Amino acid sequence: MESFAAFWPYYLREHARPRTRALHYIGTTLTLLLVLAAALSGRSWLWWLVPIAGYGFAWSAHYLVEHNRPATFRHPIWSLAADFRMWGLWLTGRLGPELDRAGVTR
């Protein structure tokens, strides 16, 4: 992959199943809540839970639902950015057209 623009449709195709995306949304939401809780409470041990929440749900989705290898292993930075983009688009109800453009059947 030469650019994030080229990576994005690939990322969406790797997350074609709704349950895969749902588990990503859970992990991303928990990650953000843990970051907020750690920052506001000053409880440093919460920072250890951040990658466990994020990657735990995401990787489980790939192995148990999607049956593919997480893109994180090949493109860690773009995968992280794409995960937050996917989550944000889902949250605002704008993910559908992106899935359509990537060729993901819904």
N, C-alpha and C positions, 0 to 999 in steps of 0.2 A: 504494500500500500504506500502510495506516495503522498497522500494528503488525507486530512480528516474528512473532507468532502467525499472522497472515494471510499473511505472506511465506513462512513455512516450507513449506507444502504446494506453493506455486508453485515454490519452489526445488527441491524434490524432483522435481516434474514436469519441470523444465528439465534434470534429471539422470536421465532415465528409463532410459537404456541402461546396462547393467552396465559396458561398457568406458569410458563417460564417468566413471562413479563410480570405477572402478579407476584411471584416470589422475589423478583428484583425490586419491585415497588416496596414490598414489605422491608427488605433489607436496607434499601436506600432511606426509607422513612425512619427506621430504627437507628441507622447510622447518624442521620441528622439530629434526631432527638438525643442520642447519646453525646454527640458533640456539644449540643446546647446544654445538656445537663452537666457535663464535665466542666464546661467553661463557667457556668453560673454557680455551680456548687463548690468548685475548687477540689472536688474529689478526683484526684489524679488516677486512681485505679479504673475509673470509667473509660479512660482513653484506651485501655487494653481491650475493651469490649467493642470498640468502633470497627476494627477490621474483621473481627469475628462475626459481628452482625451483618456487615455488608457482604463480605465474601462468603460467609456461611450459607446465607439464603441463595445468593447468586450461583455459587458452584453447585449446591444441591439441585437447583433448578436445571442446570445443564446436564448433570449426571443422571438425575432421576426422571426428568420430564422431556427435555429436548434431545437427550442422548448425543450430545456433541461436546467438544472441548471448549472451555471458556476462552473467549478472545483475549482475556486478561493475560494469558500466558504468552501470547505473541505480541500484543500491542497494549501494554498496561496503561499508559497515559491516555491514549485515545479511548480505550475501553471505559476508563473512569469518567472521562468527559462525556462519552456517549451514554453511559448509564444515567448521569444526571440530566442530560438532554432528554432522553427517553422518559424519565420520571417527570420532568417538568412539562413536557408535551402531554403526557397522560393526565397529569394533574389539571391542566388547563383545557383538556378536551380537544387538543390539536394533534394527537398522535395518528389518528386514522389516515389522513392524507399522506403522511410520511410512510406509513406501512404500505399503502397503495402504491406509491412511487417506487418503493423498494421491491415490489412484487410479492408482498406477504399477503396471503389470502386470510380474510378474517371471518 
